[in-house]
Amino acid sequence: MHFSKAFIGIDGWQADTGFTGRDMMRSDVVNAVLEKGSEAIVLTDSSKFGAIVLTDSSKFSKFGCVHPYPLGPLSRFHRVITDSKISASDQMQLEHAGLLVNVIGSSV
């Protein structure tokens, strides 16, 4: 299978863990796609940023959902497209890691 761009959904993100998913099989597919070297573009809403990663999915934090499966190294991703509610801190951390961040919409 050959493609030049991969649009990837995530279930969580933190600066120290990177992008994560809640499903092992989907995470395996994402990691296989990242191995192809195509442009990896994350499409997600801002609620996924700051999501805490725990192995017990029955626990939730005030920051969002919990997801134990890592999605590749952050260096394999190129761009993040998200909404305007992403925190300035999260956006800055993503950009500092070398990702282009496209913020869509405006705060109301």
N, CA, C and O atoms as CSV, one atom per row, in Angstrom:
chain,resi,resn,atom,element,x,y,z
A,1,MET,N,N,0.840,-1.158,0.000
A,1,MET,CA,C,0.000,0.000,0.000
A,1,MET,C,C,0.897,1.237,0.000
A,1,MET,O,O,1.833,1.337,0.793
A,2,HIS,N,N,0.600,2.175,-0.898
A,2,HIS,CA,C,1.401,3.395,-1.018
A,2,HIS,C,C,0.488,4.614,-0.930
A,2,HIS,O,O,-0.575,4.649,-1.549
A,3,PHE,N,N,0.902,5.591,-0.172
A,3,PHE,CA,C,0.166,6.841,-0.048
A,3,PHE,C,C,1.132,7.922,0.404
A,3,PHE,O,O,2.170,7.635,1.001
A,4,SER,N,N,0.779,9.174,0.113
A,4,SER,CA,C,1.677,10.274,0.467
A,4,SER,C,C,1.269,10.996,1.746
A,4,SER,O,O,2.098,11.649,2.378
A,5,LYS,N,N,-0.005,10.883,2.133
A,5,LYS,CA,C,-0.495,11.525,3.352
A,5,LYS,C,C,-1.339,10.537,4.140
A,5,LYS,O,O,-2.063,9.717,3.575
A,6,ALA,N,N,-1.229,10.635,5.466
A,6,ALA,CA,C,-2.053,9.809,6.349
A,6,ALA,C,C,-2.720,10.727,7.360
A,6,ALA,O,O,-2.043,11.427,8.113
A,7,PHE,N,N,-4.047,10.726,7.378
A,7,PHE,CA,C,-4.807,11.511,8.347
A,7,PHE,C,C,-5.145,10.593,9.510
A,7,PHE,O,O,-5.800,9.566,9.333
A,8,ILE,N,N,-4.694,10.973,10.705
A,8,ILE,CA,C,-4.751,10.082,11.860
A,8,ILE,C,C,-5.522,10.745,12.992
A,8,ILE,O,O,-5.260,11.893,13.349
A,9,GLY,N,N,-6.472,10.009,13.549
A,9,GLY,CA,C,-7.185,10.460,14.742
A,9,GLY,C,C,-6.465,9.944,15.978
A,9,GLY,O,O,-5.875,8.864,15.955
A,10,ILE,N,N,-6.513,10.707,17.039
A,10,ILE,CA,C,-5.869,10.310,18.294
A,10,ILE,C,C,-6.909,10.313,19.403
A,10,ILE,O,O,-7.990,10.883,19.256
A,11,ASP,N,N,-6.572,9.673,20.511
A,11,ASP,CA,C,-7.460,9.681,21.670
A,11,ASP,C,C,-6.905,10.499,22.818
A,11,ASP,O,O,-7.643,10.842,23.742
A,12,GLY,N,N,-5.619,10.820,22.781
A,12,GLY,CA,C,-5.023,11.614,23.850
A,12,GLY,C,C,-3.647,12.111,23.466
A,12,GLY,O,O,-3.017,11.600,22.540
A,13,TRP,N,N,-3.189,13.122,24.199
A,13,TRP,CA,C,-1.839,13.655,24.009
A,13,TRP,C,C,-1.379,14.331,25.285
A,13,TRP,O,O,-2.136,15.052,25.935
A,14,GLN,N,N,-0.132,14.089,25.630
A,14,GLN,CA,C,0.576,14.808,26.682
A,14,GLN,C,C,2.009,14.975,26.205
A,14,GLN,O,O,2.513,14.153,25.439
A,15,ALA,N,N,2.656,16.025,26.650
A,15,ALA,CA,C,4.023,16.298,26.201
A,15,ALA,C,C,4.971,15.151,26.525
A,15,ALA,O,O,5.860,14.846,25.731
A,16,ASP,N,N,4.796,14.514,27.674
A,16,ASP,CA,C,5.737,13.460,28.075
A,16,ASP,C,C,5.428,12.094,27.478
A,16,ASP,O,O,6.281,11.207,27.518
A,17,THR,N,N,4.234,11.900,26.927
A,17,THR,CA,C,3.883,10.597,26.353
A,17,THR,C,C,3.649,10.646,24.856
A,17,THR,O,O,3.703,9.613,24.189
A,18,GLY,N,N,3.390,11.829,24.317
A,18,GLY,CA,C,3.068,11.944,22.904
A,18,GLY,C,C,1.618,11.584,22.632
A,18,GLY,O,O,0.776,11.645,23.528
A,19,PHE,N,N,1.331,11.209,21.397
A,19,PHE,CA,C,-0.026,10.841,21.007
A,19,PHE,C,C,-0.314,9.420,21.464
A,19,PHE,O,O,0.554,8.549,21.407
A,20,THR,N,N,-1.549,9.194,21.921
A,20,THR,CA,C,-1.933,7.868,22.404
A,20,THR,C,C,-3.299,7.477,21.861
A,20,THR,O,O,-4.082,8.316,21.415
A,21,GLY,N,N,-3.561,6.170,21.915
A,21,GLY,CA,C,-4.845,5.626,21.509
A,21,GLY,C,C,-5.372,4.680,22.565
A,21,GLY,O,O,-4.618,4.188,23.404
A,22,ARG,N,N,-6.668,4.427,22.520
A,22,ARG,CA,C,-7.268,3.540,23.515
A,22,ARG,C,C,-7.416,2.108,23.013
A,22,ARG,O,O,-7.781,1.217,23.780
A,23,ASP,N,N,-7.139,1.883,21.746
A,23,ASP,CA,C,-7.330,0.563,21.151
A,23,ASP,C,C,-5.995,0.043,20.614
A,23,ASP,O,O,-5.354,0.701,19.795
A,24,MET,N,N,-5.581,-1.129,21.073
A,24,MET,CA,C,-4.279,-1.673,20.688
A,24,MET,C,C,-4.191,-1.951,19.186
A,24,MET,O,O,-3.171,-1.650,18.567
A,25,MET,N,N,-5.239,-2.517,18.592
A,25,MET,CA,C,-5.176,-2.833,17.158
A,25,MET,C,C,-5.081,-1.561,16.316
A,25,MET,O,O,-4.308,-1.505,15.359
A,26,ARG,N,N,-5.865,-0.544,16.671
A,26,ARG,CA,C,-5.784,0.710,15.921
A,26,ARG,C,C,-4.406,1.345,16.084
A,26,ARG,O,O,-3.856,1.890,15.127
A,27,SER,N,N,-3.856,1.278,17.275
A,27,SER,CA,C,-2.516,1.815,17.513
A,27,SER,C,C,-1.480,1.082,16.674
A,27,SER,O,O,-0.558,1.703,16.146
A,28,ASP,N,N,-1.623,-0.223,16.548
A,28,ASP,CA,C,-0.709,-1.001,15.706
A,28,ASP,C,C,-0.805,-0.567,14.243
A,28,ASP,O,O,0.211,-0.463,13.557
A,29,VAL,N,N,-2.030,-0.313,13.765
A,29,VAL,CA,C,-2.219,0.134,12.383
A,29,VAL,C,C,-1.581,1.513,12.186
A,29,VAL,O,O,-0.885,1.741,11.197
A,30,VAL,N,N,-1.819,2.425,13.124
A,30,VAL,CA,C,-1.220,3.762,13.028
A,30,VAL,C,C,0.296,3.660,12.999
A,30,VAL,O,O,0.948,4.331,12.199
A,31,ASN,N,N,0.860,2.835,13.855
A,31,ASN,CA,C,2.317,2.691,13.889
A,31,ASN,C,C,2.856,2.091,12.591
A,31,ASN,O,O,3.945,2.458,12.149
A,32,ALA,N,N,2.110,1.174,11.976
A,32,ALA,CA,C,2.517,0.613,10.682
A,32,ALA,C,C,2.463,1.690,9.595
A,32,ALA,O,O,3.343,1.752,8.736
A,33,VAL,N,N,1.436,2.530,9.633
A,33,VAL,CA,C,1.315,3.632,8.676
A,33,VAL,C,C,2.480,4.606,8.848
A,33,VAL,O,O,3.046,5.080,7.862
A,34,LEU,N,N,2.836,4.902,10.091
A,34,LEU,CA,C,3.943,5.829,10.347
A,34,LEU,C,C,5.266,5.290,9.818
A,34,LEU,O,O,6.143,6.065,9.437
A,35,GLU,N,N,5.416,3.976,9.790
A,35,GLU,CA,C,6.637,3.353,9.259
A,35,GLU,C,C,6.806,3.612,7.768
A,35,GLU,O,O,7.924,3.552,7.256
A,36,LYS,N,N,5.712,3.899,7.061
A,36,LYS,CA,C,5.763,4.131,5.608
A,36,LYS,C,C,6.447,5.446,5.252
A,36,LYS,O,O,6.878,5.640,4.115
A,37,GLY,N,N,6.544,6.345,6.224
A,37,GLY,CA,C,7.217,7.609,5.967
A,37,GLY,C,C,6.372,8.645,5.260
A,37,GLY,O,O,6.901,9.666,4.820
A,38,SER,N,N,5.077,8.415,5.138
A,38,SER,CA,C,4.219,9.409,4.506
A,38,SER,C,C,3.997,10.578,5.465
A,38,SER,O,O,4.315,10.484,6.650
A,39,GLU,N,N,3.457,11.666,4.952
A,39,GLU,CA,C,3.170,12.825,5.800
A,39,GLU,C,C,2.039,12.464,6.758
A,39,GLU,O,O,0.918,12.204,6.320
A,40,ALA,N,N,2.317,12.446,8.048
A,40,ALA,CA,C,1.331,12.068,9.065
A,40,ALA,C,C,0.687,13.327,9.632
A,40,ALA,O,O,1.354,14.178,10.219
A,41,ILE,N,N,-0.633,13.424,9.440
A,41,ILE,CA,C,-1.392,14.596,9.869
A,41,ILE,C,C,-2.407,14.157,10.913
A,41,ILE,O,O,-3.253,13.304,10.644
A,42,VAL,N,N,-2.323,14.738,12.100
A,42,VAL,CA,C,-3.270,14.430,13.168
A,42,VAL,C,C,-4.478,15.344,13.026
A,42,VAL,O,O,-4.338,16.565,12.951
A,43,LEU,N,N,-5.670,14.743,12.990
A,43,LEU,CA,C,-6.930,15.485,12.996
A,43,LEU,C,C,-7.613,15.185,14.321
A,43,LEU,O,O,-7.966,14.036,14.586
A,44,THR,N,N,-7.806,16.201,15.156
A,44,THR,CA,C,-8.418,15.957,16.460
A,44,THR,C,C,-8.977,17.244,17.041
A,44,THR,O,O,-8.561,18.341,16.669
A,45,ASP,N,N,-9.920,17.095,17.955
A,45,ASP,CA,C,-10.415,18.274,18.658
A,45,ASP,C,C,-9.552,18.526,19.889
A,45,ASP,O,O,-8.819,17.642,20.336
A,46,SER,N,N,-9.642,19.713,20.423
A,46,SER,CA,C,-8.756,20.132,21.510
A,46,SER,C,C,-8.968,19.373,22.813
A,46,SER,O,O,-8.106,19.421,23.691
A,47,SER,N,N,-10.083,18.680,22.962
A,47,SER,CA,C,-10.319,17.939,24.212
A,47,SER,C,C,-9.337,16.792,24.397
A,47,SER,O,O,-9.201,16.275,25.506
A,48,LYS,N,N,-8.654,16.386,23.342
A,48,LYS,CA,C,-7.703,15.267,23.429
A,48,LYS,C,C,-6.365,15.684,24.025
A,48,LYS,O,O,-5.580,14.829,24.434
A,49,PHE,N,N,-6.097,16.974,24.079
A,49,PHE,CA,C,-4.824,17.450,24.606
A,49,PHE,C,C,-4.883,17.530,26.118
A,49,PHE,O,O,-5.845,18.035,26.696
A,50,GLY,N,N,-3.827,17.018,26.751
A,50,GLY,CA,C,-3.795,16.962,28.204
A,50,GLY,C,C,-4.462,15.724,28.753
A,50,GLY,O,O,-4.582,15.576,29.969
A,51,ALA,N,N,-4.905,14.818,27.870
A,51,ALA,CA,C,-5.533,13.579,28.333
A,51,ALA,C,C,-4.488,12.734,29.052
A,51,ALA,O,O,-3.379,12.552,28.549
A,52,ILE,N,N,-4.836,12.225,30.212
A,52,ILE,CA,C,-3.924,11.450,31.044
A,52,ILE,C,C,-3.859,10.015,30.538
A,52,ILE,O,O,-4.878,9.450,30.141
A,53,VAL,N,N,-2.672,9.422,30.550
A,53,VAL,CA,C,-2.478,8.058,30.077
A,53,VAL,C,C,-2.350,7.121,31.270
A,53,VAL,O,O,-1.388,7.206,32.033
A,54,LEU,N,N,-3.308,6.243,31.427
A,54,LEU,CA,C,-3.299,5.207,32.459
A,54,LEU,C,C,-3.661,3.890,31.813
A,54,LEU,O,O,-4.221,3.873,30.716
A,55,THR,N,N,-3.354,2.789,32.467
A,55,THR,CA,C,-3.701,1.497,31.881
A,55,THR,C,C,-5.112,1.069,32.237
A,55,THR,O,O,-5.658,0.190,31.570
A,56,ASP,N,N,-5.719,1.642,33.245
A,56,ASP,CA,C,-7.075,1.284,33.653
A,56,ASP,C,C,-8.047,2.264,33.013
A,56,ASP,O,O,-8.193,3.392,33.484
A,57,SER,N,N,-8.718,1.838,31.935
A,57,SER,CA,C,-9.587,2.743,31.193
A,57,SER,C,C,-10.865,3.083,31.942
A,57,SER,O,O,-11.652,3.892,31.452
A,58,SER,N,N,-11.103,2.494,33.117
A,58,SER,CA,C,-12.292,2.836,33.886
A,58,SER,C,C,-12.082,4.104,34.701
A,58,SER,O,O,-13.024,4.604,35.317
A,59,LYS,N,N,-10.863,4.629,34.713
A,59,LYS,CA,C,-10.562,5.839,35.484
A,59,LYS,C,C,-10.453,7.034,34.548
A,59,LYS,O,O,-9.888,6.940,33.458
A,60,PHE,N,N,-10.990,8.133,34.983
A,60,PHE,CA,C,-10.916,9.359,34.201
A,60,PHE,C,C,-10.382,10.480,35.072
A,60,PHE,O,O,-10.542,10.463,36.292
A,61,SER,N,N,-9.772,11.418,34.461
A,61,SER,CA,C,-9.254,12.570,35.190
A,61,SER,C,C,-9.996,13.810,34.729
A,61,SER,O,O,-10.788,13.750,33.788
A,62,LYS,N,N,-9.750,14.910,35.375
A,62,LYS,CA,C,-10.382,16.160,34.968
A,62,LYS,C,C,-9.870,16.636,33.615
A,62,LYS,O,O,-10.451,17.541,33.016
A,63,PHE,N,N,-8.792,16.036,33.128
A,63,PHE,CA,C,-8.183,16.478,31.876
A,63,PHE,C,C,-8.741,15.761,30.655
A,63,PHE,O,O,-8.438,16.162,29.532
A,64,GLY,N,N,-9.537,14.727,30.828
A,64,GLY,CA,C,-10.074,14.032,29.677
A,64,GLY,C,C,-9.958,12.535,29.809
A,64,GLY,O,O,-9.981,11.997,30.916
A,65,CYS,N,N,-9.835,11.863,28.690
A,65,CYS,CA,C,-9.844,10.408,28.646
A,65,CYS,C,C,-8.468,9.827,28.953
A,65,CYS,O,O,-7.464,10.539,28.971
A,66,VAL,N,N,-8.445,8.521,29.194
A,66,VAL,CA,C,-7.195,7.818,29.476
A,66,VAL,C,C,-6.919,6.815,28.360
A,66,VAL,O,O,-7.830,6.112,27.922
A,67,HIS,N,N,-5.683,6.744,27.902
A,67,HIS,CA,C,-5.356,5.897,26.761
A,67,HIS,C,C,-3.957,5.329,26.899
A,67,HIS,O,O,-2.987,6.084,26.965
A,68,PRO,N,N,-3.838,4.014,26.942
A,68,PRO,CA,C,-2.553,3.387,27.250
A,68,PRO,C,C,-1.638,3.077,26.067
A,68,PRO,O,O,-0.483,2.711,26.287
A,69,TYR,N,N,-2.101,3.207,24.823
A,69,TYR,CA,C,-1.298,2.737,23.695
A,69,TYR,C,C,-0.639,3.898,22.944
A,69,TYR,O,O,-1.340,4.762,22.417
A,70,PRO,N,N,0.688,3.933,22.886
A,70,PRO,CA,C,1.387,5.022,22.192
A,70,PRO,C,C,1.223,4.932,20.677
A,70,PRO,O,O,1.170,3.842,20.107
A,71,LEU,N,N,1.145,6.082,20.045
A,71,LEU,CA,C,1.066,6.161,18.586
A,71,LEU,C,C,2.385,6.724,18.083
A,71,LEU,O,O,2.569,7.939,18.010
A,72,GLY,N,N,3.285,5.838,17.742
A,72,GLY,CA,C,4.573,6.200,17.157
A,72,GLY,C,C,5.371,7.216,17.937
A,72,GLY,O,O,4.871,7.775,18.913
A,73,PRO,N,N,6.589,7.466,17.534
A,73,PRO,CA,C,7.347,8.571,18.125
A,73,PRO,C,C,6.821,9.891,17.554
A,73,PRO,O,O,6.409,9.949,16.395
A,74,LEU,N,N,6.838,10.918,18.346
A,74,LEU,CA,C,6.335,12.227,17.932
A,74,LEU,C,C,7.040,12.730,16.676
A,74,LEU,O,O,6.452,13.463,15.881
A,75,SER,N,N,8.279,12.341,16.502
A,75,SER,CA,C,9.064,12.791,15.346
A,75,SER,C,C,8.512,12.284,14.010
A,75,SER,O,O,8.883,12.808,12.959
A,76,ARG,N,N,7.655,11.297,14.029
A,76,ARG,CA,C,7.082,10.766,12.779
A,76,ARG,C,C,5.853,11.548,12.319
A,76,ARG,O,O,5.368,11.354,11.204
A,77,PHE,N,N,5.355,12.432,13.183
A,77,PHE,CA,C,4.194,13.246,12.823
A,77,PHE,C,C,4.673,14.574,12.258
A,77,PHE,O,O,5.743,15.063,12.621
A,78,HIS,N,N,3.876,15.155,11.367
A,78,HIS,CA,C,4.275,16.384,10.690
A,78,HIS,C,C,3.385,17.579,11.028
A,78,HIS,O,O,3.859,18.711,11.115
A,79,ARG,N,N,2.101,17.317,11.216
A,79,ARG,CA,C,1.138,18.411,11.346
A,79,ARG,C,C,0.010,17.980,12.271
A,79,ARG,O,O,-0.327,16.799,12.355
A,80,VAL,N,N,-0.570,18.962,12.967
A,80,VAL,CA,C,-1.758,18.748,13.793
A,80,VAL,C,C,-2.801,19.762,13.354
A,80,VAL,O,O,-2.516,20.956,13.263
A,81,ILE,N,N,-4.003,19.285,13.083
A,81,ILE,CA,C,-5.126,20.164,12.774
A,81,ILE,C,C,-6.131,19.997,13.900
A,81,ILE,O,O,-6.606,18.890,14.157
A,82,THR,N,N,-6.457,21.099,14.576
A,82,THR,CA,C,-7.356,21.040,15.726
A,82,THR,C,C,-8.160,22.332,15.821
A,82,THR,O,O,-7.997,23.238,15.004
A,83,ASP,N,N,-9.033,22.407,16.833
A,83,ASP,CA,C,-9.872,23.590,17.001
A,83,ASP,C,C,-9.195,24.637,17.881
A,83,ASP,O,O,-8.129,24.399,18.450
A,84,SER,N,N,-9.828,25.785,17.979
A,84,SER,CA,C,-9.227,26.940,18.644
A,84,SER,C,C,-9.205,26.852,20.167
A,84,SER,O,O,-8.711,27.769,20.824
A,85,LYS,N,N,-9.719,25.796,20.730
A,85,LYS,CA,C,-9.701,25.665,22.190
A,85,LYS,C,C,-8.437,24.975,22.706
A,85,LYS,O,O,-8.317,24.731,23.907
A,86,ILE,N,N,-7.503,24.660,21.825
A,86,ILE,CA,C,-6.228,24.091,22.277
A,86,ILE,C,C,-5.519,25.150,23.129
A,86,ILE,O,O,-5.522,26.332,22.786
A,87,SER,N,N,-4.923,24.726,24.219
A,87,SER,CA,C,-4.235,25.694,25.081
A,87,SER,C,C,-2.969,26.193,24.389
A,87,SER,O,O,-2.365,25.492,23.577
A,88,ALA,N,N,-2.589,27.414,24.728
A,88,ALA,CA,C,-1.363,27.987,24.165
A,88,ALA,C,C,-0.160,27.129,24.534
A,88,ALA,O,O,0.766,26.975,23.737
A,89,SER,N,N,-0.174,26.576,25.732
A,89,SER,CA,C,0.929,25.728,26.193
A,89,SER,C,C,1.043,24.457,25.353
A,89,SER,O,O,2.138,24.089,24.928
A,90,ASP,N,N,-0.093,23.783,25.112
A,90,ASP,CA,C,-0.065,22.563,24.298
A,90,ASP,C,C,0.382,22.877,22.878
A,90,ASP,O,O,1.189,22.148,22.303
A,91,GLN,N,N,-0.139,23.962,22.311
A,91,GLN,CA,C,0.252,24.342,20.952
A,91,GLN,C,C,1.747,24.626,20.886
A,91,GLN,O,O,2.425,24.199,19.951
A,92,MET,N,N,2.255,25.344,21.875
A,92,MET,CA,C,3.677,25.674,21.892
A,92,MET,C,C,4.538,24.412,22.027
A,92,MET,O,O,5.584,24.311,21.386
A,93,GLN,N,N,4.110,23.454,22.851
A,93,GLN,CA,C,4.874,22.213,23.010
A,93,GLN,C,C,4.906,21.420,21.709
A,93,GLN,O,O,5.943,20.860,21.351
A,94,LEU,N,N,3.782,21.367,21.003
A,94,LEU,CA,C,3.743,20.669,19.716
A,94,LEU,C,C,4.666,21.349,18.703
A,94,LEU,O,O,5.423,20.682,17.997
A,95,GLU,N,N,4.597,22.664,18.641
A,95,GLU,CA,C,5.445,23.403,17.706
A,95,GLU,C,C,6.921,23.264,18.073
A,95,GLU,O,O,7.772,23.150,17.190
A,96,HIS,N,N,7.223,23.272,19.352
A,96,HIS,CA,C,8.608,23.094,19.804
A,96,HIS,C,C,9.138,21.712,19.406
A,96,HIS,O,O,10.334,21.541,19.170
A,97,ALA,N,N,8.227,20.725,19.334
A,97,ALA,CA,C,8.608,19.372,18.923
A,97,ALA,C,C,8.748,19.263,17.408
A,97,ALA,O,O,9.088,18.198,16.892
A,98,GLY,N,N,8.488,20.363,16.688
A,98,GLY,CA,C,8.678,20.367,15.244
A,98,GLY,C,C,7.426,20.147,14.425
A,98,GLY,O,O,7.512,20.009,13.205
A,99,LEU,N,N,6.261,20.110,15.060
A,99,LEU,CA,C,5.017,19.911,14.331
A,99,LEU,C,C,4.415,21.248,13.929
A,99,LEU,O,O,4.483,22.225,14.674
A,100,LEU,N,N,3.830,21.276,12.750
A,100,LEU,CA,C,3.073,22.434,12.301
A,100,LEU,C,C,1.677,22.292,12.898
A,100,LEU,O,O,1.056,21.239,12.750
A,101,VAL,N,N,1.173,23.316,13.562
A,101,VAL,CA,C,-0.149,23.261,14.187
A,101,VAL,C,C,-1.076,24.215,13.453
A,101,VAL,O,O,-0.831,25.420,13.405
A,102,ASN,N,N,-2.149,23.663,12.878
A,102,ASN,CA,C,-3.174,24.466,12.224
A,102,ASN,C,C,-4.385,24.514,13.142
A,102,ASN,O,O,-4.979,23.483,13.455
A,103,VAL,N,N,-4.745,25.717,13.571
A,103,VAL,CA,C,-5.893,25.914,14.454
A,103,VAL,C,C,-7.047,26.417,13.601
A,103,VAL,O,O,-6.930,27.427,12.908
A,104,ILE,N,N,-8.165,25.698,13.662
A,104,ILE,CA,C,-9.329,25.994,12.835
A,104,ILE,C,C,-10.430,26.585,13.708
A,104,ILE,O,O,-10.674,26.096,14.812
A,105,GLY,N,N,-11.096,27.628,13.225
A,105,GLY,CA,C,-12.200,28.232,13.961
A,105,GLY,C,C,-11.712,29.305,14.909
A,105,GLY,O,O,-10.518,29.588,15.009
A,106,SER,N,N,-12.669,29.892,15.600
A,106,SER,CA,C,-12.320,30.949,16.549
A,106,SER,C,C,-12.998,30.700,17.881
A,106,SER,O,O,-14.026,30.026,17.947
A,107,SER,N,N,-12.426,31.240,18.937
A,107,SER,CA,C,-12.988,31.114,20.278
A,107,SER,C,C,-14.226,31.985,20.382
A,107,SER,O,O,-14.274,33.091,19.843
A,108,VAL,N,N,-15.217,31.473,21.079
A,108,VAL,CA,C,-16.447,32.246,21.290
A,108,VAL,C,C,-16.599,32.502,22.756
A,108,VAL,O,O,-17.566,33.138,23.175
